[in-house]
Amino acid sequence: MKKLLMLSRYFAPQNEIGAVRPTKLAKYLQLENGFSVSVLTCEDDFALRDSLLEADARVLSEVIQVSDGPLTRALKRFFQERSAKKAAKVPAGGGAAVTLVKESPSLAERLMANLNFIQEWLRNREYSRRLYKEIKPRLGEFDALWSTYSPIGCHLAALCCKRARRELFWIADYRDQPYRKKPGLLSEKIQSAANSRAVLKNADLITCASPGIPADMGWSGDKIQIMTNGFDADDFPKGTREPLEKLTITYTGGFYVEWQDPGELLRALRELADEGEVSLEKVEICYAGKEGAVLAKRAADYGLKGIVRDLGPLDRAESTALQARSALLFLVAVNMKSERSGMLTGKFLEYMGAGRPIVACIKGELENSIVKRYIDEGALGFCCEEAAGDASFTGLKRWLKAQYESVLKTGEPVFEPDRDFVESFNYKSLAKRLAAYFEKT
């Protein structure tokens, strides 16, 4: 039995989307692929606990939690409070487009952005040192090493482990881009690029959750492999569903106000209602997350605030149950040259496990996003792309009308996905692929 050390800041029982990927891979490496998995993560100081992930982690050999230092805790508290205040200031404005990157940020905005980078850099350096100090005396116990970004602190700690024991086979995982294209952050780009080069040079294999990550970073070669996020069928309730009485459209998780906008879906529903094709009394948008005010303000722009039900943050068991009993699952993403092209979100893959159609709205000037390709290939629902113009929006309206009519007539949406395609994204399958990478050593 191979002994594997996994480094991830986000891990069970944290109720964070970033905790799902490492926990699920660890679970199935231990249960079905002959690995003894030890996990090194941060001390759990999160308000919400994920009961599903908490159960998953019980099968592992050990989970070691490392506490943050006092400086890191103080900085994290300050910037979390500031981010919460910023997220609350979302202007309502007649369906105006969301601005993804501000071309001319003010001096104050540039200063704050660079201060934020400095605190993140300090936190990552401190975190990586504390991780390495914790595990250094035991490095000889392990046969292989896996670390995931973000944050970069996990890779920096893994880099120290690899340099101390060169025979350790190290897979460096990127579930997100190594840096974002933000104004005024030349220092962040330089530092992140330097860290990424060190990881690329020393890691034995690089896995990326989306094709857009290596494309944006200019990475290529056999060392780079795409391993998407996925879903775990164990997370969803079993049994017969109750017939639906409304077209219930559900969105779970956060809204990133800089680049996510639900406007196209809201506009489509508004126009269908005005045309007499749907009754708003039979339509409901359910939101589960921390940014209910964002969705409420955008819905108000279209006179639809009355159909929005804000459930607030939910445990993921409650979230997946909500997904399973909904008619449609809603996703918003971006596909543009300047930012986040080719990105495949964890939320999209989680939705696959719910067995419900997905309706996606993609902002940006690029057509044929990876989300659209996957939805079309797997017959998973409908994807409306801003870049495709009126034809795509008209298709969205037609599809929503058909789903509305099916729900009112049969109690179920129209949905016949490609089951083999869906199953390839089950975390059982993904963990088997990851195990095969390690077995080659």
C-alpha positions as CSV (number, residue, x, y, z in Angstrom):
1,M,0.0,0.0,0.0
2,K,1.4,3.3,-1.1
3,K,1.5,6.1,1.5
4,L,0.4,9.4,0.1
5,L,0.8,12.9,1.6
6,M,-1.8,15.4,0.4
7,L,-1.4,19.2,1.1
8,S,-4.5,21.3,0.7
9,R,-5.6,24.4,2.7
10,Y,-9.2,23.6,1.9
11,F,-10.4,20.3,3.1
12,A,-13.1,18.5,5.0
13,P,-15.1,19.5,7.0
14,Q,-14.9,23.1,5.6
15,N,-18.1,24.1,3.7
16,E,-16.0,25.6,0.8
17,I,-16.1,24.6,-2.8
18,G,-12.3,24.4,-2.7
19,A,-12.5,21.6,-0.2
20,V,-14.5,19.2,-2.4
21,R,-11.9,18.2,-5.0
22,P,-9.1,17.2,-2.6
23,T,-11.5,15.5,-0.1
24,K,-13.2,13.4,-2.8
25,L,-9.9,12.4,-4.5
26,A,-8.5,11.4,-1.1
27,K,-11.6,9.4,-0.3
28,Y,-11.5,7.3,-3.4
29,L,-7.7,6.9,-3.4
30,Q,-8.1,5.4,0.1
31,L,-11.3,3.4,-0.5
32,E,-10.8,1.9,-3.9
33,N,-7.2,2.4,-5.1
34,G,-5.0,1.0,-2.3
35,F,-3.5,4.2,-0.9
36,S,-3.0,5.2,2.7
37,V,-3.8,8.9,2.6
38,S,-2.5,11.5,5.1
39,V,-3.7,15.0,4.7
40,L,-2.0,18.2,5.9
41,T,-4.4,21.2,6.0
42,C,-5.3,24.3,8.0
43,E,-7.0,24.4,11.3
44,D,-10.8,24.5,10.8
45,D,-12.0,27.9,11.8
46,F,-14.8,28.1,9.2
47,A,-18.3,28.9,10.4
48,L,-20.1,26.2,8.3
49,R,-19.2,22.6,8.3
50,D,-19.9,20.2,5.4
51,S,-21.4,17.1,6.8
52,L,-20.9,15.1,3.6
53,L,-17.2,15.9,3.4
54,E,-16.8,15.3,7.2
55,A,-18.1,11.7,6.6
56,D,-15.7,11.3,3.6
57,A,-12.7,12.3,5.7
58,R,-13.4,9.6,8.3
59,V,-12.1,6.9,5.9
60,L,-8.7,8.5,5.6
61,S,-5.6,7.4,7.5
62,E,-5.1,10.8,9.1
63,V,-6.0,14.5,8.7
64,I,-3.5,16.9,10.3
65,Q,-4.6,20.5,10.9
66,V,-2.0,23.2,11.2
67,S,-3.0,26.5,12.7
68,D,-2.4,29.9,11.1
69,G,0.1,32.3,12.8
70,P,-1.1,35.4,14.6
71,L,-0.2,37.8,11.7
72,T,-2.0,35.6,9.2
73,R,-5.2,35.5,11.4
74,A,-5.2,39.3,11.8
75,L,-4.7,40.0,8.1
76,K,-7.3,37.4,7.0
77,R,-9.9,38.9,9.4
78,F,-9.3,42.4,8.1
79,F,-9.5,41.6,4.4
80,Q,-12.5,39.2,4.8
81,E,-14.4,42.1,6.5
82,R,-13.4,44.4,3.7
83,S,-14.5,41.9,1.0
84,A,-17.9,41.5,2.6
85,K,-18.5,45.2,2.6
86,K,-17.4,45.5,-1.1
87,A,-19.7,42.6,-2.1
88,A,-22.7,44.4,-0.5
89,K,-22.2,47.5,-2.7
90,V,-23.5,46.1,-5.9
91,P,-25.3,48.8,-8.0
92,A,-28.7,48.1,-9.5
93,G,-29.0,49.6,-12.9
94,G,-31.5,48.6,-15.6
95,G,-29.8,45.4,-16.7
96,A,-26.4,47.0,-17.3
97,A,-23.5,44.6,-18.1
98,V,-21.1,43.6,-15.4
99,T,-17.6,45.3,-15.7
100,L,-15.0,42.5,-15.6
101,V,-11.9,44.5,-15.4
102,K,-11.8,48.2,-14.7
103,E,-9.5,49.8,-17.3
104,S,-8.5,52.9,-15.2
105,P,-8.5,52.0,-11.5
106,S,-7.9,54.9,-9.1
107,L,-4.7,55.3,-7.1
108,A,-6.5,54.2,-4.0
109,E,-7.7,51.0,-5.8
110,R,-4.2,50.2,-7.0
111,L,-2.8,50.8,-3.5
112,M,-5.4,48.5,-1.9
113,A,-4.9,45.9,-4.6
114,N,-1.1,45.8,-3.9
115,L,-1.6,45.8,-0.1
116,N,-3.9,42.8,-0.6
117,F,-1.2,41.1,-2.6
118,I,1.4,41.8,0.2
119,Q,-0.9,40.3,2.8
120,E,-1.5,37.2,0.7
121,W,2.2,36.8,0.1
122,L,2.9,37.0,3.8
123,R,0.2,34.6,4.6
124,N,1.4,32.1,2.0
125,R,5.0,32.2,3.1
126,E,4.0,31.8,6.8
127,Y,1.6,29.0,5.9
128,S,4.1,27.1,3.8
129,R,6.7,27.3,6.6
130,R,4.3,26.0,9.2
131,L,3.2,23.1,7.0
132,Y,6.7,22.0,6.2
133,K,7.8,22.3,9.9
134,E,4.9,20.0,10.8
135,I,5.7,17.3,8.3
136,K,9.5,17.5,7.9
137,P,10.3,14.9,10.7
138,R,8.0,12.4,9.0
139,L,8.9,12.8,5.3
140,G,10.6,9.4,5.2
141,E,7.2,7.7,5.8
142,F,5.7,8.7,2.4
143,D,6.0,7.3,-1.1
144,A,4.3,10.1,-3.0
145,L,3.2,13.7,-2.6
146,W,0.1,15.7,-3.9
147,S,-0.5,19.4,-3.4
148,T,-3.2,21.8,-4.7
149,Y,-3.4,25.5,-5.6
150,S,-4.9,27.8,-4.3
151,P,-3.3,29.1,-2.2
152,I,0.3,28.9,-3.5
153,G,1.4,28.1,0.1
154,C,0.6,24.4,-0.4
155,H,2.8,24.2,-3.4
156,L,5.6,26.1,-1.7
157,A,5.5,23.6,1.2
158,A,5.4,20.7,-1.2
159,L,8.4,22.2,-3.0
160,C,10.4,22.1,0.3
161,C,9.3,18.4,0.7
162,K,10.5,17.6,-2.8
163,R,13.8,19.3,-2.4
164,A,14.4,17.5,0.9
165,R,13.4,14.1,-0.6
166,R,14.0,14.0,-4.4
167,E,12.6,10.4,-4.7
168,L,9.1,11.6,-3.7
169,F,6.9,11.6,-6.7
170,W,5.1,14.9,-6.6
171,I,1.9,15.9,-8.4
172,A,1.2,19.6,-8.3
173,D,-2.5,20.3,-8.9
174,Y,-4.1,23.5,-10.1
175,R,-7.8,23.8,-9.4
176,D,-7.6,27.5,-10.3
177,Q,-5.4,29.8,-12.3
178,P,-2.0,30.8,-10.7
179,Y,-2.9,34.4,-10.9
180,R,-5.8,36.6,-12.0
181,K,-5.4,39.5,-14.5
182,K,-6.1,42.4,-12.0
183,P,-5.2,46.1,-12.5
184,G,-2.2,47.4,-10.6
185,L,-0.9,43.9,-9.7
186,L,2.4,43.7,-11.5
187,S,4.0,42.4,-8.3
188,E,1.4,39.6,-8.0
189,K,2.0,38.5,-11.6
190,I,5.8,38.5,-11.1
191,Q,5.6,36.6,-7.8
192,S,3.0,34.1,-9.0
193,A,4.9,33.5,-12.3
194,A,8.1,32.8,-10.3
195,N,6.3,30.4,-8.0
196,S,4.7,28.6,-10.9
197,R,8.1,28.2,-12.7
198,A,9.6,26.7,-9.6
199,V,6.7,24.3,-9.3
200,L,6.8,23.4,-13.0
201,K,10.5,22.7,-12.8
202,N,10.4,20.5,-9.7
203,A,7.0,18.7,-9.8
204,D,6.9,15.3,-11.6
205,L,3.4,16.0,-13.0
206,I,1.1,19.0,-13.2
207,T,-2.7,18.4,-13.2
208,C,-5.1,21.2,-14.1
209,A,-8.9,21.4,-13.4
210,S,-9.6,23.3,-16.7
211,P,-7.9,23.4,-20.1
212,G,-7.8,27.2,-19.8
213,I,-5.2,27.0,-17.0
214,P,-2.3,25.7,-19.0
215,A,-3.4,27.7,-22.0
216,D,-3.3,31.0,-20.1
217,M,0.0,30.1,-18.5
218,G,1.7,28.9,-21.7
219,W,2.3,25.4,-20.3
220,S,2.6,22.4,-22.6
221,G,4.1,19.0,-22.8
222,D,3.6,15.5,-21.3
223,K,4.0,16.8,-17.8
224,I,0.8,18.8,-18.1
225,Q,-2.4,16.8,-17.7
226,I,-6.1,17.9,-17.5
227,M,-8.0,16.4,-14.6
228,T,-11.3,18.2,-14.1
229,N,-13.4,18.5,-11.0
230,G,-16.3,16.1,-10.7
231,F,-19.2,14.9,-8.6
232,D,-19.8,12.2,-6.1
233,A,-23.0,10.3,-6.5
234,D,-23.0,9.5,-2.8
235,D,-23.7,13.2,-2.1
236,F,-27.1,13.2,-3.7
237,P,-30.4,11.8,-2.2
238,K,-31.6,8.5,-3.6
239,G,-35.2,7.5,-4.3
240,T,-38.2,8.8,-6.3
241,R,-38.6,12.5,-6.7
242,E,-41.8,14.3,-6.0
243,P,-43.5,15.8,-9.1
244,L,-42.7,19.5,-9.6
245,E,-45.4,22.1,-9.6
246,K,-43.2,25.0,-10.6
247,L,-40.3,25.7,-12.9
248,T,-37.8,25.9,-10.1
249,I,-34.4,27.3,-11.2
250,T,-31.7,26.9,-8.6
251,Y,-28.3,28.5,-8.2
252,T,-26.0,27.4,-5.4
253,G,-22.7,29.0,-4.3
254,G,-21.1,32.4,-4.6
255,F,-21.5,35.2,-7.1
256,Y,-18.3,36.9,-8.1
257,V,-19.6,40.3,-8.9
258,E,-16.6,41.2,-11.1
259,W,-17.4,38.7,-13.8
260,Q,-20.7,36.9,-13.1
261,D,-24.1,38.3,-14.2
262,P,-27.4,36.4,-14.3
263,G,-28.9,39.1,-16.5
264,E,-29.5,36.9,-19.6
265,L,-31.6,34.4,-17.7
266,L,-33.6,37.1,-16.0
267,R,-34.2,38.9,-19.3
268,A,-35.4,35.7,-20.9
269,L,-37.9,35.0,-18.2
270,R,-39.1,38.6,-18.2
271,E,-39.7,38.5,-22.0
272,L,-41.4,35.2,-21.8
273,A,-43.7,36.5,-19.1
274,D,-44.5,39.7,-21.1
275,E,-45.2,37.6,-24.1
276,G,-47.7,35.5,-22.2
277,E,-45.6,32.3,-22.7
278,V,-45.0,31.7,-18.9
279,S,-46.8,32.7,-15.7
280,L,-44.4,34.0,-13.1
281,E,-46.6,32.4,-10.5
282,K,-45.3,29.1,-11.8
283,V,-41.6,30.1,-11.9
284,E,-39.2,30.3,-8.9
285,I,-35.5,31.1,-8.7
286,C,-33.9,29.6,-5.6
287,Y,-30.6,30.9,-4.4
288,A,-28.3,29.2,-1.8
289,G,-25.2,31.2,-0.8
290,K,-23.8,34.3,0.8
291,E,-24.6,36.8,-2.0
292,G,-28.4,36.8,-2.1
293,A,-28.4,40.6,-2.2
294,V,-26.6,40.5,-5.6
295,L,-29.2,38.3,-7.2
296,A,-32.1,40.2,-5.6
297,K,-30.8,43.5,-7.0
298,R,-30.3,42.1,-10.5
299,A,-33.8,40.5,-10.4
300,A,-35.3,43.8,-9.4
301,D,-33.8,45.3,-12.6
302,Y,-36.2,43.1,-14.5
303,G,-39.1,43.3,-12.2
304,L,-38.5,39.7,-11.0
305,K,-37.5,40.2,-7.4
306,G,-40.8,38.5,-6.3
307,I,-39.8,35.2,-7.8
308,V,-36.4,35.0,-6.0
309,R,-36.2,32.9,-2.9
310,D,-33.0,33.5,-0.9
311,L,-32.2,30.5,1.3
312,G,-28.8,31.9,2.5
313,P,-25.7,29.6,3.0
314,L,-26.5,25.9,3.2
315,D,-24.6,22.9,4.3
316,R,-23.6,21.0,1.1
317,A,-25.9,18.1,2.0
318,E,-28.8,20.6,2.0
319,S,-27.4,22.2,-1.2
320,T,-27.2,18.9,-3.1
321,A,-30.7,17.9,-2.0
322,L,-32.0,21.3,-3.2
323,Q,-30.3,20.7,-6.6
324,A,-31.9,17.2,-6.9
325,R,-35.4,18.5,-6.3
326,S,-35.2,21.5,-8.6
327,A,-36.3,21.6,-12.3
328,L,-33.2,23.4,-13.7
329,L,-29.7,24.3,-12.3
330,F,-28.3,27.7,-13.2
331,L,-24.7,28.5,-13.9
332,V,-23.0,31.8,-14.9
333,A,-19.4,32.0,-16.2
334,V,-17.1,34.0,-18.5
335,N,-15.3,33.2,-21.8
336,M,-13.2,36.2,-22.9
337,K,-9.7,36.9,-24.2
338,S,-8.6,39.0,-21.3
339,E,-9.8,36.9,-18.4
340,R,-10.9,33.3,-17.4
341,S,-11.1,31.8,-20.9
342,G,-11.5,28.0,-21.0
343,M,-12.5,27.7,-17.3
344,L,-14.6,24.7,-16.2
345,T,-16.0,25.4,-12.7
346,G,-16.4,22.9,-9.9
347,K,-20.0,24.0,-9.6
348,F,-20.7,22.9,-13.2
349,L,-19.3,19.4,-12.5
350,E,-21.2,19.1,-9.2
351,Y,-24.4,19.9,-11.0
352,M,-23.8,16.9,-13.2
353,G,-24.4,14.6,-10.3
354,A,-27.9,16.0,-9.5
355,G,-29.5,14.5,-12.6
356,R,-31.1,17.8,-13.6
357,P,-30.7,20.0,-16.8
358,I,-28.2,22.8,-16.6
359,V,-28.9,26.2,-18.0
360,A,-25.7,28.2,-18.4
361,C,-25.2,31.9,-19.4
362,I,-21.6,32.8,-20.5
363,K,-20.4,36.4,-20.7
364,G,-17.6,37.5,-23.0
365,E,-16.7,37.9,-26.6
366,L,-15.5,34.3,-27.3
367,E,-17.9,31.7,-28.6
368,N,-17.8,27.9,-28.1
369,S,-16.8,27.9,-24.5
370,I,-15.8,24.7,-22.8
371,V,-19.0,24.8,-20.8
372,K,-21.1,24.9,-24.0
373,R,-19.0,22.1,-25.6
374,Y,-19.6,19.9,-22.5
375,I,-23.3,20.7,-22.3
376,D,-23.8,19.9,-26.0
377,E,-21.7,16.8,-25.9
378,G,-23.3,15.3,-22.9
379,A,-26.9,16.6,-23.7
380,L,-26.8,18.3,-20.3
381,G,-29.1,21.3,-21.0
382,F,-28.7,24.6,-22.7
383,C,-25.8,27.2,-22.9
384,C,-26.5,30.8,-23.9
385,E,-23.4,32.6,-25.0
386,E,-23.3,36.4,-25.2
387,A,-20.8,36.2,-28.1
388,A,-23.3,34.2,-30.1
389,G,-25.8,37.1,-30.2
390,D,-29.5,37.1,-30.6
391,A,-29.7,33.5,-32.0
392,S,-28.3,32.1,-28.7
393,F,-30.7,34.2,-26.6
394,T,-33.7,33.2,-28.7
395,G,-32.6,29.6,-28.3
396,L,-32.5,30.1,-24.5
397,K,-36.1,31.4,-24.5
398,R,-37.3,28.6,-26.6
399,W,-35.6,26.0,-24.4
400,L,-37.0,27.6,-21.2
401,K,-40.5,27.6,-22.6
402,A,-40.2,23.9,-23.4
403,Q,-39.0,23.1,-19.9
404,Y,-41.7,25.2,-18.4
405,E,-44.4,23.4,-20.4
406,S,-42.9,19.9,-19.6
407,V,-42.8,20.7,-15.8
408,L,-46.4,21.9,-15.7
409,K,-47.6,18.9,-17.9
410,T,-45.6,16.0,-16.5
411,G,-44.0,17.3,-13.3
412,E,-40.5,16.7,-14.7
413,P,-38.2,18.7,-17.0
414,V,-37.1,17.3,-20.4
415,F,-33.7,15.6,-19.8
416,E,-31.9,12.7,-21.5
417,P,-28.2,13.1,-20.8
418,D,-25.4,10.9,-22.2
419,R,-24.9,8.7,-19.1
420,D,-21.4,7.4,-20.1
421,F,-20.2,11.0,-20.6
422,V,-21.6,12.0,-17.1
423,E,-20.0,9.0,-15.4
424,S,-16.6,10.0,-16.7
425,F,-16.7,12.9,-14.3
426,N,-17.6,10.8,-11.2
427,Y,-14.9,11.3,-8.6
428,K,-14.5,7.5,-8.5
429,S,-13.3,7.6,-12.1
430,L,-11.1,10.6,-11.5
431,A,-9.4,9.1,-8.5
432,K,-8.7,6.0,-10.6
433,R,-7.0,8.2,-13.2
434,L,-4.9,9.9,-10.4
435,A,-3.9,6.6,-8.9
436,A,-2.7,5.5,-12.4
437,Y,-0.4,8.5,-12.5
438,F,1.2,7.5,-9.2
439,E,1.4,3.8,-10.1
440,K,3.6,4.7,-13.1
441,T,6.4,5.7,-10.7
